[in-house]
Amino acid sequence: MPATALACRICGTEFPLDPIGVCAKCFGPLEPVYDPGRTVTREQIEAGPPNIWRYAPLLPVPAPAEQRLAPGFTPLVAAPRLASALGVGELFLKLDTANPTHSFKDRVVAVACQKALEHGYRTLACSSTGNLANAVAARAAAEGIEAAVLVPADLEPEKLIATAVYGATIFAVNGSYDDCSRLSVELSFELDWAFVNVELRAYYAEGSKTLAFEIAEQLGWELPDAVVAPIASGAMYSKVHRGFGELLELGLVDGTRPRVFGGQAEGCAPVATAFAEGAARVKPVRPNTIARSIAIGSPADGDLAVATAIDSRGAIHSVPEEEIAENIKLLAETTGVFGETAPATALGALREAVRRGELGDEDRVVLLVTGDGLKTPALVADRLEPVLVEPDADLILERLGVPA
């Protein structure tokens, strides 16, 4: 295993590779430190399993002996009609809807759970806006352990059902996601549960790097010009950037790290606001958005996301609420892909980047489709206008104006 320690992002203090939530000295976030002498080849990766564990040499946990319900290596598909409609040279969709619970969260949970099992935890837990709860519940079921999740009580019923079906205990909190997050931190001191986004966060976040690894490999070990992602906590957005950097450091690819663009819904855009104002620190907000899956008012990695946008020469854009459902429809109509509000927000950011001249017809772009639209169907229910007919072909032909 190439990881050697956890290190504080703020003060640099190192800790052992244990489930540790924050730095004991300054309460800063922790990240894995890797052996600077580690090596890996394209051939080694390509010989691995068709899932995230092909990249085990680049992750902070070893691959499990039995790879149950392994996520990753999801399709990367060209979207020429949408590219033409937007005005970009090439556009690819990274379809993480193909993961076991239909979102990218399966990646991060798989990595976090491997560390939890290593330390003997028997309950996997989280606070969630929906997708993470699905992934935690499914992962726990696959591994034969318990699951407990804290979610806002008014979460979409589709996401609640898709968590309950696995047998998880659901605590429906009369409050926002940020209330759930606070509770999970408090409970982590009292319960012998493995909270994936608290004491396992350093491992959990690293799972998002596999998106970058897969994109490069699926493009023939080449880098795109830009990647566009939704932003909630900011972890996935930042780790994708980090993943491309590691590929370059290891000599697995050549070129320049892609510019990374992020999208937030106007009703919960603390990171986009900080970027637009040139602020180093993100100010928490009270979410009021239809994009529930990314409605985090106090994002744990918001400051890092702003720094990532600057470092990558990208940008973070706020997307008007009234455009989110329209973007779901645009994605579906031009590509045949039904995404939820998070990728619709990323699509809105891509449209804004094109409008501003930040991306154009010479760019090769990857849009991350991080969640399935079947989890939030109510937003596009107005499209359901069936033509009611009698069981008579002549009447249908007549309706179509076709002579009998």
Number of C-alpha atoms within 10 A of each C-alpha: 14 19 18 16 18 26 22 21 17 13 14 15 16 18 19 11 19 16 20 18 21 22 20 13 11 12 13 17 20 26 23 23 17 17 11 11 7 12 12 14 11 12 8 11 18 12 9 13 14 15 18 27 25 21 22 18 20 26 22 27 23 18 18 16 6 8 15 11 17 20 25 25 25 20 17 19 14 16 19 16 15 19 20 14 11 19 18 20 15 21 24 23 22 22 24 27 23 19 24 19 25 23 24 29 27 27 28 26 31 29 29 28 26 18 24 23 16 12 12 10 16 17 21 26 28 28 27 26 27 26 24 27 30 27 28 34 29 25 25 23 18 14 16 11 15 20 27 22 25 23 27 22 17 13 18 17 13 14 20 22 12 20 26 17 12 19 15 24 15 18 14 15 16 12 12 21 28 23 15 24 21 12 15 24 17 12 13 17 10 9 11 13 21 26 30 29 24 22 22 23 23 26 31 26 25 26 29 27 27 26 24 22 25 23 25 19 17 16 12 10 16 15 26 21 18 21 29 29 29 30 33 31 21 24 21 25 28 28 22 26 24 17 23 23 19 18 20 15 12 16 13 18 20 13 10 14 23 23 22 26 28 31 30 31 34 23 19 27 32 28 34 25 19 19 24 14 9 11 14 13 15 23 16 16 17 16 22 17 18 20 26 23 25 29 27 27 24 22 24 16 20 29 21 22 31 28 17 25 20 17 14 17 15 20 24 31 27 24 25 15 18 11 16 26 20 15 21 25 20 18 20 15 13 15 17 11 19 22 28 28 28 30 30 34 32 31 28 27 26 30 21 19 20 16 13 10 10 16 24 18 14 11 16 19 26 26 23 25 32 27 27 25 23 14 23 22 18 13 17 14 10 8 9 7 7 6 7 7 10 8 8 8 11 13 14 16 12 11 11 9 9 10 7 9
